[in-house]
Amino acid sequence: MEQLLELQSVSKAHGQKTALSDVSLNIGPGRIVGLLGSNGSGKSTLLRIAAGLERPDSGSVRVLGEPLGARSKSTVSFMPDRPQYEPWMTVGDALDFQKDFFADFDPDKTRRMLEFMKLSKRDKASSLSKGMGERLQLTLALSRRSSLYLLDEPLGGVDPVARDHILDALVEFYEEDSTVIVATHLIADIERIFDEVIMLRGGSLVLYREVEQIRSETGQSVDQLFKEVYAEC
């Protein structure tokens, strides 16, 4: 089976700070993958590199067998940890902006997501609560029929009810033959949707394993193992 995302010995520094150090990963299709680590562990850098927004200092990255470039970018939907829309926009404006830029924008899927998220195209972005803003962010990311979805802290700062709704939407609307990578530090709240998890610390790969393997071999939840692994590092 062709790997969807391949990183081979990827390293990246921002000035004097090492963001990623010799990271190698092979991630297949049809997975929801948790990218776990504390702030500064390299999660955002890894996602930005996979999205083609940053170049690694060394190593190689391929998406569906293609090196990073225009073709790989067209198959990747990236949700940053900051809004993708301007405060003056309505929800409809933000979606129109997305539609103009991406050929794989799916109007029917977007319509269903708006209904599920309880968002109206007339809503002003500046009037949205933190939770509703995160719902719009996710709607923008999942409005495309992409092969790889990269979500950077999609649950940051929202209340537990909003988190559950966002997680339900993620499972409901991502493409089944695609893969979603979710960067988060809120592990206990989100691990129920993960098929696999990646753990980073200080830019280095600590662990990459299937969730069921973790539970069967260790008798622990992902959150419990995360705390144990980090305590040992």
N, C-alpha and C positions, 0 to 999 in steps of 0.2 A: 504494500500500500504506500502511495506517495505521501511523504510528509508535507504537512501544510506550512509549518514554520521550522526552519533549520538555522540554528546559530552554532557556528564552529569557532571556538577559541576567541570569542568577542571580548575586547577590552576597550574601555573608554575613560578618559580623564577630563575633568573640567578644571583647568588650571592645574594646581598642585594636588587636587583631590581626586582620588580614584573612584569613579562611579561604577564601573564594571571591571572585573578582573578574570579573564580567561574563562568566560561562560560558554558552555556548549549545551544545546538543547535540541531535541527533535520532537515536535508536537504534531500529532496526527489530526485528521478531521473528525468532526462530530463530538467534540469535547467541550466541557466548561472547566476551565483551569483557573485555580486560584494562584495569584502571584503575591506571595506573603513576605512581609518584612516590615521593620520599623521605619520611621522617617530617615532618609539618607541611606537606605540599604541598596538603592539602585533600581527600584521598581519602575519609576517614571522614565529613567534613562533607557531601560530595556524596551519599554513600550514605544518610546519615541524613535528608537533605532529600528524596531520592527515595522513602524509606520512609515519609515523613510524620511523622517523629519530631522534625524541626526545621523551622521556617519560614524561608524566605529573607528577608533584609532588603529585597530588591528583585528584580524579575523574576518569571517564572511557571514552574510545573512542571505537566506533564500526564502521566498514565499511561493509555494506551489512549484518549486524547482527553479524559479526565476530569481536572478540576483536583484537587489534593490534597484528600483528605477521606476519609470512611468507605468510600466505594466504591473509591477507588484503593488504600487500605490493604488491602482484602480480596483484592486481586490481587497483592500484593507479599509475598514471604517474605524476611526480613532476618536474616542471621547476623552478629551483632556480633563484635568482636574479644575479647570476654570471654564466659565460659560463660553459657548461657541456663538453667542448671539450678543447684539448690542442692546442696552437698556431701552432705547427708543423703539425697538421692534415690537410687533405683536408676535404671537405664536405663529400665525400665518406667514408673516414676513420671514421669520427664521426658517420655516419649512421651504418657502419659495427660494430662499438663498441656497439651501441644501439641494433643492431640485435643479437649480441652474448649474451647479458645479459638478453633480455626479450623475452619470448616465444610468446607474443601477438604482436610482431613487424609485421607490414603489409607492405610488399614490394610494392604492387600495390598502396596503399594509399600514401605511401611515394613518389613514382614516380610522382603521380598527384600533390602532394604538392610541390615538387621541381619545377615542371613546373609552377605552380601558383605563387610561390615565386620568380621565375626567378633566381634560384640557380642551379649551375652546380656541379656535383660530383668532378670535377677537381679543383674547386675553393679552394685556400688555406685559411684556417681560419684566418691566420695572415693578409691577404689582405682585409678582409671583412670590410666594413664600419659598424658603430654602428647599423644602420638600418638593413643592411643585416645580421649582426650577430644576431640580435633579430629574424629575419626570420628563421635563422638556429635553434636557440633555440626553437622556436615554432614548427618547423618541427620535431625536435627530440622528443618533448613532445607529439605531436599528431600523431607520426608515429606508436604508439601503439593503439590497440583496448582495451582501458581501461574503467573501470566503472566510475572512478573519476579522473579528471584532475585538478591539483593544480598549478596555474601559479602565480609566485611571481614577481610583477612589470614587466610584459612583454613589457611595452611601455616606460620604463625609458630611457630618454635621446635621443629618436628618434624624427625626424621631423614629422610634421602633415601628410605629404603624406605617409610616412612609417607607421604611426599609423593607418591610414585608411586601408592600405593594410593588415596589421597584423590583424586588427579587422575583415575584410572581410574573411580572411583565417580561423580565429577562428570559425566563424559562419558556414563556408562552410565545415570544415573538422572534427569537433568534433562529436563523436558518439551520435546519437539523443536520445538514451535511457540512456546515461551517464549524469553526471553533471560536469560542469566546475566552479571552484572557482577562481576568478581573484582578487588578491590583488593589489590595486592601490591607488594613491592619485590624479590621473589625471581624476577626475570624469566627468567633462564636456565633455571630449574627448571620453569617453567610455560608458557612461550610456545608450546609445541607444541599446546596445546589452543585457542589464541585464533584467532578469526576477524577481530577488529578490536582495536585498542588506542587508549586515550586516555592522553595524558601531561599531567600537571599539574605545575606548579612555582610555589611561592609563591601558590597559589590561582588561578593563571591557566592557561587552556588553551594548551598548547604544540603539541599535535598530536593529530589524530583521523584514523586511516587504517586501511584493511584490511591485514592482515598480508601477504597475497600481493602486494599493491601495493608494500609496503615492500621485500619480497625481490626482486621483479622490477625495480623502479626503482632501488634502491640497491645490490643485491647483498649486503645486510647482513642479519643476524638482527635481531630486535626488540631484543635485549639490546645488540648493537653500536650500533644507532641511538640507543637510549636514552642510552648513555654519550656518544655524540657530541653529541647535542642538548643534554644537560645541561652538557657542557664548554663549549658556545658561549653558554650563558645567563649 
